[in-house]
Amino acid sequence: MKFTTTTRLALLATVASAVLIQPAMALDAQKFVDRLVAAYGAVGYDIKPGAVSADGENVIVKGVKIGLKADAAAEPLSLDQDITFTNVAEGTDGSYTAESVTMPDVEYDIVDAKTPGHLSLKNIELDSLYVPGGDKPSFVNSLQMIGSLGAGPLVVTRAGAEVLSIDTISASNAFDPAQGSPDLASVASTFDLNGFKADLSTVGEEDPSAGAIITELGLTKVSGDIDESMTWDMADGHVVIDNFTISLNEKGAVSFLADLTGFTPAVMDKLSAASADTAAKTPEQVQQANGMLAMEVMSAVSITSASLRYDDASLANSLIDFFAKQQGTDHAGFVTGLKAMVPAMLAGVGIPALDALVVPAVNTFLDDPQSLEVAVAPASPTNLMVLMGAAANPAALIQTLGLTVTANVAAPEGDE
């Protein structure tokens, strides 16, 4: 009898525990979603989730509307299907992590009285989600919110015709130490947009002159890729953009590289606070505050090096031929005219040192378009406030910056 009574009490206790746990799990699921909405709201998103439920360690949201607080009048993106957050866990500081997020394909009608359209985005994947705790995430916390994401293809149509498509989009962040650490030391990021195609044939309907140029240059259909990689050290705000390249197939490519210091979490938190703290201020107060902040940032940020490079495949000669035809001359004649124009334009600036840099490089490029690059490399890292002061003497500024302009010089191995 005693054994039977004990067994019955144990069974009842187990059932009672299960009954109590279920509401707690549902409450945790709602708490997770509330924290997610608040965290993304702090960085500018307006998220309105549907019904929330839990399935073990997974959280399911029945649809969501996503908008931007800065563009509250715009129609939000509505997803009606379930969104599943897998293996959700709560941290001791009120933060949450999710191993992955499964999202539905996006099918979105573009409402436009003149030219309605449709956007389709498939195969959305998001891994390693981190939701910071606290009322207002710091910059360091916000920087760690996504480990990696991918999607594609993306297709945009207008009036039934495809105007833009992208094969794949991917981005990833590697954190040191692990994602979610308050002691974040560095992050390495990559972004790749592969196989984009754009149809510019309809530009002429709104701008006939631009449409004529696009058609003449063979740019009615353009395609290419965008690639980016960078590292960011928190201690000194050292940002290295070692690749940011926009490539147009069979036309050319533009690349940007930079090495900067001073973008520390403290500086970024101030920039974030300034952008959020404008509603209660008059335009004059906002302008004054922004001016003071700009001076503070320029004093903190230093430039080690930067460059902007264009590598030509065929676009430069096509442009020369087009404008030569417009002026009733040939390719060689138009190049000769351009060579005479550049020194005349620079003469108005009145900086002989700039003439010596620009004119030879431009002439070399015009004779045989291969590449043109503008770069700065001060002898030592120089903060932007010092450079601003040096701008009063442009010739000295050129020397301080270590400014160079080169043409038809091969990019260093490893650069795009």
N, C-alpha and C positions, 0 to 999 in steps of 0.2 A: 504493500500500500504506500509505504513511504517512498519507494523508488518510483512508483507511478505518479505520485503527487509531484515529486521533484522534476520528473520528465515533463509533466504537463506545464509546470511553472516555467521551465526552461524554454519550452516551445512557445508559450505565450510571450515571454520576454523577447524571443527572437522575432516573432511577428510584430510586436510593438516597436522594436528597433527598426525593422524594415519600413513600417508605416511612418515613423518619425524621419527616417533618412530620406524618403522620397521628396517631401516638401523642401528639405534642406538642399537637396541636389537641384531642384527646380529654382530655388532662391539663388543658389550659387551661379546657375546659368544666367539668370537675369542680372545678377551683380556683375558678372563678367561682361555681358553685353553693355550694361550701363557704363562700365569703366572704359570699354572700347569706344563708345560714342563720345565720352568726355575727352579721352586722349586725342582722338582724331579731330574733335571740335576745337581743341586748343591749337591745332596747326592749320585750321582754316576750313575743315570739312563740316558739312551739315548732314548728319546721318540719322535717318528715321527708320529703325528696324521694325519688322513685323513681329508676330508672336514668337516667343522664345521657349525652347524646351531642351531637356537634357536626355541623353541616351548613354548611360555609363559616364565615361570621361569625355564624351563628345557633346557639343552644343549645336543645336539646329535653330536657325533663324528663318522664319517663313517670309522670305522676301525682304527687300530693303529699298529705300529711296536715298540717293546720294546726290548732294548738291555742294556748292561752294558758298561759304558765308559772304565772300566778297562779291558774289554775283547772285544775290538772293532772289532777284526777279526772274532769273532763268529757270526753265523747266528742269527739275531734277531728273537724274537717270533712275528709272524704276526697274528693279529686278523682281519678278514675281516668284521665281523658283526658290527652293531651299538652298541655304548657304550653311555648310557644315564645317565647324571648327573641331579638328581632331586632337584628341589627347590634351585637353585643356587642363592646366594646373595653376593653382594660386600660390604666389610667393608670400613670404612672411611680411613683406613690405606693402602688400596690397596689389602688387603687380600680377600679371597673368602671362602665361606662355601658351601657345598652341603649336603643335607639331606641323600642322598644315591646314590650309583652308581650301575647301572644294567649292568652287563657284560655278554657276550655270553660264552657258554661253549667253552673250549679250546680243539682243536683237532690239534695236532702238530706232524708232521713226523720227526723222528730222523734220520738224514742223516749220515749213516755210511756204508762205502763200505764193511766192513766185516760182520757186523750184524745190518742191518737197524731195526728201531723200531718205536714206536708210543706212544705219551703221550696224555692222555685224562683227563681233569679236568672239573667237572660239578658243577652246583649250586653255582657259585661264588657270594658272597654277601659282600658288603662293605657299612658300615653306618658311618655317621658323618665324612665327609671329610673336612679337613681344609687346605687351600693353603695360606701360608704366603705371605705377601706383601714384597716389597723391592727387591733389586737385589740379595742379598745373605742371605738366612734364617739363623738365629742364631740356636744354638743347641736347645734352649728352643722352638723355633718355629717348628723346624723339628720334635721334639719329639711328637708334638701334631697333626701331619698330618692325622692320622687315628684313629677313635674312636673304630671301631671293624670290623672284617672281618671273613668270614667263607667260606668253600668250601668242596667239596667232593661228590662223591668219586673221587679219583685220581687213574689212572691205567696206568702203563708203560709196554709195551710189547716189546720184542726183538725177531725177526725172528718168529713172530706170537704167541709166548708163553708169558704169563704174568710173569714178573719178580718182579714187585713191585706194591702194591696197598695200599691205605689208605682210610679208610671209611670216616672220617671227619677231617677237620683242622679248628681250630677256635682260634682267638686271640681277646683280648679286652683291652682297656685302660680306666681308670676312672681318670679324671683330676680334680684337686682342685687348683684354682677355675675352672670355665667352660673352655672347650676346646677353644683354640685360645687366651687366656689371656696372655699378656706380663708379668704378675706377677705370672706365674705358681709357685705354692708352692710344689706340689707333684703329682705323678702319680702312680697308682696301675695297674699292668699288669698281665694278665694271658695268657697262651698259652697251647693248648691241641691238640695233634695229636693222634687220636684214631683209633684203629684197623688197624695198619700197618701190612702188610704181605710181606715177601721177599723170593724169590726162589734163593737159593745159589747153586743149583745143578750144575750149569754150571761153577763154579769157577775152578773146576779141569781141564777144557779145557785150561786155561791159566797158572794155577799153580797146577800141579798134587799133590804135597805134601800137599798143603793147602786143596785141594779138598778131599783128603783122610781123613784128620782130620775132616773136616766138616761132611763128610758122617758118620764116626765112632761115632761122638758125637751126631748124629741125628739133625744136624743143617741145613740140606738141605732146610727145610721150617721153617722159624722163624716168629713169630708174637708178637705183644705187643702194648704198648702205650708210649707216652711221655707227661709229664705234667710239667708245670712250673708256678710259681707265684712269684711276687716280688713287692716291693714298692721302690720308689725313691724320697727322699726329696731334693729339690733344694738348700735350704739355706746352708746346710753343706755337700751336696753330699752323704747323708746317703742312701746306697743301702742295702736292705735286701732281699736276695734270700731265701725265706722260703720253697721253694720246687722246685727242678729240678730233676725229676726221669725218668729214662729210664727202662721200664719193659719189659722183655722177658717172654712170657707166659710159665710156667712150667720149666723155666731155672734159672732165677734170676733177680735181679734189682740193678741198680746203682743209688745212690742219692747224690746230692751235695747241701750243704747249705752254706751260707756266710752272714756275717754282716760286711760291709765296710763303711768307711766315706772318704770324700775328692773328690768324683766324682762330683764336682760342675759344673755348666754351663760354668764357665770360663775355667776350666781344659778341659772339653769336646770340647769347641770351639778351644782351642789350638791344641788338638789332630786332630780335623777335618781339621784345617788350615795346619797342618804339612803334612797330607796325600795328600792334594790337591796341596801343594807347592813343588813339586819334579821335575816337567818337566824342569824347567829352571836351575836346579842345577846339578853339577857333582856328581857321586857316592860318592866321598869323602866328599863333602859338605852335602849330604843327611845323610851320616853316622854320621858326626859330629853333625848336627842339631838333629838327632834322639837321639843321646847319651845325649845331653844337655836336651832335652825334657823328656827323660826317668828319668833323675835325678830329674827334677822339679816335675814330676808326682809322683815319689816315695816319695818325700818329702811331698807331699800334701795328699797322700792316706794312710789311716791307716786301720789296720785290727783289728776287735773286736773278730771275731770268724770265723771258717770255718771248714767244715768236708766233707770227701768223704767216702761213706759207700757202701758196697756190701752185699746184702741179697741173700743167695743162695736158690734155689729151687731144683736143681738137677745137675747143670752144673759142680760144683766143683768135685763131686764124679765121674762124667763121664770123666772129664779130667784126674783125678788120675788113673782111670781104663785104659784109653787109653794109657797113657804113661807107666804104669806098664806093659801092654801087649807088648809095643814096646821094653822094656828092659828085657823081659822074666821073670818078677816077678809077684807077686800078689799085691793086693791093700795094705795090711798091710806092706809088704816089701818095697813098693815104698814110703809109708808115713814115714817109719823109715829112709829111705835114705834122704828124703827131710828134715826131722828134723835135720839130721846131717849136711846137706849142708848149712842151713841158718846161723848158728853161724860161719861157716867157711867163708862164704861170707862177713859177717859183720866184721870179724876179720881184714880184709884188710882195713876197714874204720878206725879202731882204736878209736872208741868212745864207751866205756863201757856203758855209759848211754843209748845209742841207742840200744845196745844189750838187756839191761834190759827191754826196752819197747817192742821191736819187737819179740824177741824169744818166750816168754810165750804166746803172743797173737797168733802168727802163729801156734805154737804147738797145742793150744786149737782148732783153726779153722781146722787144718788138721785132728785132731782126730774125729771131728764132725762138718762138715761144715754147719754153720748156718749164721753167719754174721762176717764181718771184717770191722773195721772203723778206719780211721786215722783222727784226729781232732787237731785243734790248738785253744787255748783260752788264749791269754795273760792276765795278771792280770789287765791291762788297755789297751785301744786302743793304738796300737803301729804303727808308720808309717813305710813304707817299707824301707826307707833309713836307719833307725835305725836297722832294721832287717838285712839289707845288711851288715852294719858294724859289727853286732854281729856274722855274718857268719864266721869271722876269728877265732872264738872260738866256734866250733860246740856244745860242751857240754853246753856252756852258752846259745847258740841259742835255744837249746831244752828247757831250763828252761824259757827263755824269751818268747818263743812262747806258752808255756804251752802245749807242744806236748803230745798227748796220742795215744796209739794204743790199741784197745780193740777187743775182739772176742766174739761172741755168747751172746752179750748183747742186750736186746730188745730195739728197737728205742723208743724214747719218744712218748707219745700218740700224735697223730696228724701228725707225720712224716710218710713218705712213706717208 
